[in-house]
Amino acid sequence: MTTPDKKTRDHGGNLDAAMTRFGGTRAEWLDLSTGINPEPYPVPAIPAEAWAALPRKADMVRLIAAAREAYGCPGHIVPMNGAQGAIQMVPMLRRPGRAAVLGPTYNEHAATLRAHGWEVTEVATLAALAGADLAVVVNPNNPDGRRSQPGALRDLASRVKLLVVDESFADPEPELYIAPDLDGGLPNVVVLRSFGKFYGLAGLRLGFALAEGDLGQRLAELAGPWPVSGPAIEIASAALTDRLWREQTIRRLSADAARLDALASAAGWRLIGGTPLFRTYACPGAKAAQEALAARHIWSRIFPYSDSWIRLGLPPCSRWGQLERAFQAL
């Protein structure tokens, strides 16, 4: 591992840079640099009113009810402009102080806190978060897939002033959800959820912040009266209550993750961890591996703090052949 650059805010999805360097059209490229479901939820017909009018209170109530069913949350549910929208609000929930982030992880948490005047330390264990004014745990973690059990998080909440649990990749693993515990016993916990990743509709820019009591009310105030669009409400209200699609998708993602692991293993890569939406491997040289795949128009993700880690999302069902041929050529 190399030492992370605290100022780095690199992300996946930077396909334009890959195309500039390696050529090819957008249709020729297979972008595996993000952990987004490549087989998105089928978008239903959207009423014209959803485009033409501001969302009504009844529309927001319908969306929140759908999210409550999906996440099992008895507390406040605040729709946001993606989980990233909630991340931008977290630093304003308390006066800046000492923040601790369980890492390495998604870099926007630390970067956004620092931008708002927080002193941020990255730590390697849950125990090291104790005593922080604000603690952040991504569960399951991006990029290594580390899991923190709900019981351990409940215990941690009693030892920090504010605990943020980012469950952006938790949809396929309901046993990890801490949202059902937001029933009066965790007044200092905020749970972040991403809609776009599991449902494959990241361009919708929809997420949720879940919290109890005063904390939930404060988040709602920060979000404002129209934090999400009418079309997002219509699509998500259908998707979040579609249990059959959800169950079928979890099975497919799990099978595809195992299929990707087999390809990587045959190439001599070692699994570091991941989720059903992405896998992270150790290989002899991550940058060289990324470039070898890019030469075949497959884009992956490497990290500034590791010379060996490479992360791949899953391809759509119709593009596995391209990925398999690229691995055979490594």
N, C-alpha and C positions, 0 to 999 in steps of 0.2 A: 504494500500500500504506500502511496505517496501522500504527502500532507495536503489536505484540501485547501483551495484558495477561498478565503471567506468572502471574497467579492464576486466569485463566479456564480452566474445565474444561467447556466446552460440547461437546455431542455431538449427533449426529443421533438420530432415533428419538423425539423429544420431541413426538409427535403430540397428546398430551393438551392441551398448551398451545395448539396450533393449533386444535383443536376448540373449546376454551373461547372463543377469540377470534372464529373464523369460523363456528362452528356446524357442523351436519351430524352424521350418525351415522358410526360407525367404518366401516361398509360403504360409505359414500359416498366416503370419503377414499382417495386414492392416495398412499401414503407413499413418496416417493422420496428421503427425507432420509438414508438409509443406503445402503451398497454391498453389500447382501445379495441373492443370487440369488433372484429372485421366483418361480422355478419349482423348488421344493425337491426333493431326492432323495426318491423314494417310500419311505416308512417301511415296512420289512418287519415281519412278525409277530414280536412280542417274547415270548420264553418267560416264563411266570409267575415262574420262578425269578429272572429278572433284576430283577424288582421286589421280590421277597421276601427275597433273600439278599444279603449283602455280596459284592462281586466277588471271585472267587477269583484266585489267582496265575495260573492257566491262562488265565483270561479276559483279564487284563492282557497276558499274553504274546501272545495272539491279536490284541489291538488294536494292540500295538506292532509286530507283524509286518506288519499291514495298513498302518500308517503308514510302515514302512520301505520297503515296496513302492511306495507312492504318492510318497514324497519322495526315494527313493534315498539314504537316510541310513545310513552304516555305523556311526555313533557311537551314543551313548545317545539314546533317545527317551523323554521323560517326559510322559505325559498330564497335562493341566492343566484347571482350570475355565475354559476359554476361553483365548485368547491373553492376555486381560486378567489372568488368574490368574498367568501367567508374568511379565507386566510388573510385578505387585506383588512378585514375588520377586527380580527383577533387582537392586534396590538393596542387597539383603542378601548378594550374592555377593562383595562387596569392602567394605573399610572405606571410609566416605564420603570422597570427594575431589573432583576436578574432572571434571565430566561435560560432554560436548559432544554436542548433538543436531543432526543435519542437518535444517534446517527451511526454511519452515514445514511442520509435519507433525502427526500425531495427537498431541493435547496431553497424553495420559495419561503418555507417557514422561517428559517433563520434570516434570510435576506430581508423579508418584510418586517420582521421584528427589529432588526438593526436600523432599517430605514426610519423607524418611528422612535428611535432613541433607546431601545432596549440593549442591555449588555447580554450577549448570547454566547453560551458555551455548548459545544457538542460533546456528549458523553456516550459511553459505550454500553451502559447497563441501566435497567430500570431503577436500581437502588441509587445510582448516582444522580438521579433526578430529584431525589428527596430534598426538601428545603427551598426549592426554587419558587420564585414569585409566579412564574409561569412555566409549565412543562409541556412539551410536545412529544407525542408518540404517534407514529404512523403505523397502522395495524390493519392488515399485514403490511410490512414495510416495503417501500420502494427504494432501492432495487433488489435487496437480498431476500425478501419474503419472510423475514423474521416475524414470528407471531408472539403477541403478548396476550395472555389469557385474561378474560374479564375479571376474574378474582384478583389477579395481580394489579390490574388497573384500578379496581375499587380500593384496594389497599393504598396504592400510590396517591389516589385523590385525597386521602386523609393526611398526606405528608407534604402537599404543595398547596399554594394559594389558589392557583387556577390550572386545571389540566385540560389540554386540548388533545383529543383523540381523532386522528384523521383516518376514517374508514373508507377512503375513496376506492380501494380495491377489495373491499370485504364482501360485496354482494354474493359471490358464490359460496361464502363460508359463514352462514348465520350463527354458527356456534361461537364466533368471535364478537358478535354484536354486543356493545355495552349499552346501546340505546334503550333496551327494555328495562334497564336499571334506573332510568331517569324518572323515578316515581316519587320523589321527595327525599331521597337519601344521598343524592350527589349534586348539591346546589352549586358546586364549583367546577363542573365538568361541561365542556362543549364538545359535541361530536360533529364531525364534518363528513358529509356524504356527497359523492359525485354521482350524478345521473348518467352523464355522457359516456363513461368508460364501459360499464357493463352493458348498457343498452346500445352502445355503438353509435351514439349521436352526440359526439363531443361538440359539434358545431352549433347545437342548440343552446349551449352555455347555460346549463341548469345544474344546480346543486342545492344542498340543504345544510343548515346549521341546526343542531338539536341541543336543547338545554332545558333546565328547569327554571321556574319562577322568575326572579328579577333578572337573571342572566339571559333568559330567553326573551324577556321583554326588551332588554337593552339591545340585543341583536336585531329584533324587529324594528326598533327605532332607527338603528344605523342603516338597515336595509332600505328603509323608505317605503312609500305606499305602493309602488309598482316595480318590484325588483326583478320580475321575470315577465316574458312576453305572453300574449294570448296564445299563439301557436305552441309555445313550450308547455303551457298549461294543458292544452288539449292532448298533445302527444304523450306527455308524462302521466296524465291521469289515466290514460288507457294502458300504457306500458306497465306502470307500477302495480296494477291490479290484475295483470295477465299472468296468473300462476303457471299455467301450462307452458307458455313460452319461456318463462323463467326456469322451470325445471328442465326442459329440453335443452336450454342454452347452457346450463351448468354442466350437464352431461357431455355436451359437445365440446365445451371449452376444456374440460378435464381430459377428455380423450385426445384432443389436439395438443394439449400441453405435454402429454406422455409421448405423443408422436414426435414432437419437436425435441424432447429429451433424448429420444433414441437416435435421431439424426446427429445431434451434438455429441453424444457419447461415441458414436461410430467415427467421428472426426477427431476424437481424443480430447474433447472438451469436458471439463468437470462441472457438474451442476453446483452452483453456489446456493441457489434457492429461487423463489419466485412465487407466483400465484397462478391460477388458471388463465390469467390474461397476459402474463409475460413470464419469461424465464431469464435468469442471469447465470452466466457460465464463466469459468476461469479457463483461459487458453494461453498458450505461450506468449503471444503478443496481441493485445486487443486491437491496437491501431492497425496492424498488418492484417488481422482478420477482418476488421471493418472494411478496409480498402479492397481486400480480395472479394468480399461479397458485393461491394459497391461497383466493382468492375463488371459484375453481372446484374447490375441495377437492383440490388437489394440493400436497403439502408437500415442500419442497426444503431445502437446507442453504446457509446463508451463513456468513461467517467474520468474527470480530472484527478481524482484521488487514487486511481488504480491503473496500473499498466497492463493488467491481465483480465479485468472484468469486462464482459460484453453482454448486453441485454437485447433480447429479441422478443417482439410481440408475436402474435399468431397471424399467419396468412389467411385470407379468405379461402373457402373450400376450393375455388376454381384455380388457385395459384400455388398449390402445394408442389406441383411439378417443377416450377421455376426454382423454388427453394431447395428441393431435393437435388436437382442438377447442380446447383451452386455448391452445396455441401460435398457432392461427389468430386467436384473439381478442386476442393481445398487441399 
